[in-house]
Amino acid sequence: MKKSFFFILALLIFTNSYTQWTEQTSGVTTALRSVCSTPSSNVAWICGASGVVLKTTNTGTNWINVSSGIPTSNTLICISAVDANLALVVGYSSSTTYMYRTTNGGANWSLVLSETGFYDAVSMVNSTTGFMAGDPVGGRWSLWKTANGGANWDSSGLYLPIVHPAEAGWNNAMSVVYPKIWIGTNDTVVIYSSNFGTSWTRYKTTGEVNGYSLCFDWATGQTGLMAGSVAMLQTSNLGSNWSAVPMLGTGNVVGITFTNLPVDNFTWPAWYVRTSTMIYGSTNGTSWTAQYTAPVGNFNAISQARPGRGIWAVRSNGGISFHTIIADIKKEGNEIPGKYALYQNYPNPFNPVTNIKFQIPRSGYVTLKVFDGLGKEMQTLVEQELKTGYYETKFNAENMPSGVYFYKLTSDGFSDAKKMVIIK
């Protein structure tokens, strides 16, 4: 009985921690179509109709319009950014599709690509490597990749022929866990590449024709969710096989996101949005509840869920909903430490996941951040209030190059840093 009581109590605490959504002010009333969070805990980008691009550097307390130089005739449908300076956005005007790039935080944008057709999605893996997918042109899918931060894009060697003339993709319907790529289509198929586009496999889905939205875990890519308007499907083997899971609401599913990492021994929390005012949440990807109702406007997209940071969902009227995500962190036991301590990560060297333990003798606000050898912040692993105790968290360096890095713990005047090595 005692165990059951505390299990239920923990579940209630867990559920409540994932249901706190707040509204933020965008400063625009145009339809917002895509939102991208970055490895930095407080930087995010949004794009939408009328060539609008917005950026925040303080977790959405203020959103800045950085659209200067992009024609208002463009409807922007997907944005990807790596930090507060480098971002790429794709969109269309009439029958022509465009890609724009900024390297100075949106102060200036340059036209990188344009052609007849439709670019569906772009994803920057890091500051140099990126991939873009678009609807087929001339009997083959429009596929591109960059190795220099989006300054130049190359489609050579990325050959994927169509199966039927009407084959196409969808806005933002691409998930990239380098070097793996998944693309949703209108043909009961998810297109998959294990080698960053060199070769492709068509994985058949059952019960849903359209892959309007899909998301794969950013640690391994093994687990994924895909949905359209009729069904939500789940896979645990990279998309080879899919099984249906219940979902709520009506309308097209235009965004799915999940952390894929357990919090206090619970399974991965997830969220999805449909073309409605509702946000749906789950603690296991299979049992969903209506979590939040927006005051006005239908949702168009939701950002990647990054533990220790936050997620944004954007709407048809310029509305923005925000939710802070608890870090991927596990408390160990109930003992009270006598002092602050940050321990050496293990394993070390590692590829791509390592564990980091620390302890805090007093409850308070805790940050745990990763920096490169030059002191540039790369990721925020923990940024939240924690109770006194012993903790362990994971750091996934899937999208980071080999090298020497540092991780730093800060809390209530205490600060300590240690070195770790990524070897790939």
N, C-alpha and C positions, 0 to 999 in steps of 0.2 A: 504494500500500500504506500509506504513511504517513498519507494523508488518511483512508483507511478505518479505520485503527486509532484515530485521534483522534475520528472520528465515532462509532465504537462506544463509546469511552470516555466521550464526552460523553453519549451516550444512556444509559449505565449510571448516570452521575452524576445525570442528569435523572430517570430512573426511580426510583432510590433516594430522591431528595429528595421524592418524592410517595408513598412507601409507609410513612411513619412514623406509625403510629396508636398512641395511648395511651388508657388507660382513666381516666375521671374519676368522682368519687363524687357521686352526686345526693342521697343522704340519704333516698331514697324507694324503694319497691319496686313502686309502681303503674306501669301502662303509660304511657309517655311517647309523645305522638302528634305533636308538632310542635316545631320549633326554629327560632329566628330570630336570626341575627347582625345587628349594627347597623353603621353607618359607623364607629363607634368600634372600635378594634382589640381592646378587651378586654371589651366588653359583649355579652351574649347572653341570650336568654330561651327558656324551654321550658314547654310545657303538656302536660297529660295527663289521665288518668282521675281520678275523685274530686275534681274541681275543683282539681287541683294546678297551680301556677305556680311556676317556679324562675327565678332570675336570678343571673348572675355579672357582676362588675365587674372581675375579674382573670383573664380568659381561661380560666375554669373551674377555677382552683386551689381556689376555694370556690364552691359553689352555695348560694344562700339561698332558703328556702321563703317565698314572698311571696303565699300563697294566701288570706290572711285576707279574709273578706267574700264569697268565692265559695262557694256551696253545694256540699257534697261530693257531692250527687246529680248534679252536672253532669259529663259527659264532655267535656273540652275538646279540640278537634281541630285548631285552627289559631291561631297567635299571630303578631302582627306588631308590631315596635317600631322606634322611630326613635332612641332613646338610652336612658340608664339610668333615665329617668323616665316617658316616655310609651309606653304599650303598649296594644294591644287584643287581645282573645281571644274566640273564638267556640266554642260547644259546644251540647250538647243534653241534655235530660232528658226521657225518655219521648217524647212527640210534639211537644214545644215546644223551639224553638231560641233561643239567647241570645247576646248580645254584651255583654262587660264591658270597662270602660276604667279605666286608672289614669294619673294625671299626677304621682304622687309616688313612683314606683319600686316600686309594689305594696303600699305601706303601707295604701292604701284602694282599693277597686274600686267603680265605680258601674255599675248596669245601664243600658245605652244602648238596646238593642232586644230585643224578644222577639216571637215569633209562632209559629203552627203551621207546622211545616216543618223545614228543615234548612239551616243556613248551612254552606257548604263551605269557603270560603277568604276571608281578608281580607289586604289588602296596603296598607301605608302607603308612599306614594311619598316623602313628606318630612313635616315636622312639621305640615303643614296638610292635605295632599291624600291621599286614600285611596280604595280601591275594595273592595267586598265582593260575592261571588257566592254564591247558594244554589240549591238545587233548585227547580224550578218550583212555583208556587202559583197556582191559579186559571187555568191555561192559559198562564202566562207565567213566564219565569225571574225569580227573586228577585235583583234587581240594585240595588246601592246605592252612592252615593259621598258623600264628606264634603269640605268645604272649610275646616273649622275644627278639625282635629286629632282628629276622631272624636267630638266632643261631640254633633253632630247629623248624621243621615244622610238622604239624599233619594233616592227612587227615581223621581221624575218625569222623563220624557224618556228613561228607560232601558228601552225596550220591546223585548223579545225573546220572541216567541211560540214555543210548543213545536211540534214536528213530529209527535210521537206521544205518547200519554198516559204512557208509561213513561220518557220522557226524563229524565235526571238527570245530576248531576255527581259528583265524588269529592272526598274530603278532600284539601285542599292542592293540588288539580289546577288551579292558576291561575298564570300567569306574567305579570307586569306590567313593561313597559319604557315608561314614560310617553312619549306617551299611548297606547301600544299595549297590548292585553290579549288573552291567549289562555286559553281554558277547555277542559279535557278533559271528555268526555262518555262515555256508555255506548252511543253510536250511530254508531261509526266516523266521528266528526266532531270536529274541533277548531273551536270557535267563536272568531272573531277580530274585534276592533274596532281600528281605526286612530285613533279619535278619543275615547278614554276612555269608550266605552259609548254614544255618541250613535247609532251605527249598527253593524250586525253582519254578518259574512259567515261562512257555514258551509263550512269546508274539509274535503273528504272525504279520509279516510285509507284505506290499503289494507293488509290483513294483520293489523290489530288493531282489535277492536271497542271496547275500553275504554281511554280515556286516563287511567289511574290516576295518572300523573305526567308532567309536562312542564316543560321549562326552556328559556328563550330567552336569548341573550346580552344582557347588560345594557348593552352599548355601542350597538347598532343594532337589535337584535331580528331581524336577518336570519336568523341561524342558530339552529336549535332541535332538541331531542330530545324524543321522546314515547314512552312505553312502557306496556304493560299487563301481561298475564301470558304472552302468546304471542310478541309481537314488539316490537322497538325500531325506531323510525322516525326519520329525520333529514331536515331541510329546510334549504335555504339561501335561500329566498325568502319568508320570513315565514309559512310554512305553506301556501302555495298548492299545492305539490307535496311529496310525501314519498317517500323510498326506504328500504327495509329495510336495517338493519345488524345484524351478528351480536351476540348477547348471551349471557351465561352464566347458569347457575343456574336455580332453579325458584322458583315463588311469584310473587305480584304485585309489580311494581316500584312501590315506595312512595316513591321519592325519586330525583331526578336533579339533578346540579349540575355546572357547569363554569365556568371563568374566561373562556373564549373569546378570551383574549389570549395571543400567543406568548411563550414564555420561552426566551431564548437561541436564537432562530430555530426552535424547535419549535412544533408546533401546540398548540391548546388542550387542557389536561389536564381530565379529566372523571371523575366518580364516579357510581355508582348503588347503591342498596340494594333488595333484595327482602325479602319476609317470611321471612327466614332469618338466620343468624348471619354472613353474608358481606358484605363491602364490595368492590365491583368498581371497578377504575380503568383509565384509558386515557390515552394521550398524544395521541390524535387523534379520539376519539369513535367509532371504528369497530373498533379492535382492543382487546379487553378482557382483563384478567387478574384473578384472584382476589387481592385485595391484603391483606385482613385478615379474620381470623376472631375474632368476639367470644367471650368466655369462656362466656357464657350469655345467653339471651334473643334474640328475633327483632327485627330492625330495623323501625321504623315510619316514619321520616322522616330527611331529611338537610337541612342548612341551605344557604343560598346561599353559593357559593364567592366569597370576596372576597380578591383578591390582597393579600398583605402582612398578612393576618389569619389566619383559621383556619376550619375547618368542623367541625361537630358532627353526629353521627348518634346517634339515640336509639332505645331498645329497649322491648320489652314488659315487662321486669322492672325498669324504672327505670335501666337501664344507659346510660352515655354514653361514646361513643368520640370522640376529638378528634384533629385533624390540622392542623398549621400549614402554610399555603400560602405558597410562595415568591412574592414580589411580581412584578408584571408589569414586569420590569426586564431590560435588555439590556446586556451588557458590550461595550465597543467597543475592539478591539485588545488588545495585550499590553504597551503602554508603561506605565511607572510615573510618575504625576504627581509634580511637585515640591512641590505644596501642595494644601490643601483649596480647593475652589471650588464655588459654586452659581451656575448661569447663568440668565439670563432665559428664561422659557418662550417657546415659539414654536408656533403663532402667538399673538399677543397684541395686541388682544383676540381671543377665540375662542368657538366654539360648535359642538359641545359638547366636543371633544377637543383637548388641547394636549400638547406634549412638554416634558419637563424634563430637562436634563442636569446632571450634577455629577461631581466627581472627588474621590477620597480617596487620599492618599499612603501610608496605612498600613491594613492589614486591621483590621477592628473592627466593632462594632455600630453600625448606621446607622439613623436614623429620618428620614423625610421626610413631613411632615404638612401638611394644608391647614386654614386657619383663616378664619373670616369676619371682617368689618371690626371686630367687637367682641371678637375674640380667642377665640371659641368654636371648639373643634376640630370640623371637619366630616368629614374623611377622613384615614386613614393610608395613604399610598402605598407606603412602604417601612418595614419594621421587622424587621431581620434582620442577621446577620453577613455582611459582604461582604469580598472580597479587594481589595487595592489595585488601582486602575484607574479608567477613565473609564466612566461609566454614563449610560444614558438610560431614562426611564420615561414612561408616559403617564398623564394625568389626565383622566378622563371626568366631565363636569359635567352629564350628561343630566338628572339629577333635582334640579338646583340652580338657583335663580333668578338672574337677572342681578344683577350687583353687583361690588364690589371685594373680592378675597380675597387672602390671603397664603399662601405656602408656605415652610416652614422646614426646613432640613437641620441635623441634629445628629449629631456623631460625635467621640468621643475628645476632648472639651473644645472642639471647634470648633462654631460655630453661626452660621448666616446665614439671612436671610429676604428674600424678594422679593415684589413686588406683581404681581397679574395681574387681568384684567378679563374677566368673562363677559358677553356681549351676546347676547340672544335676541330 
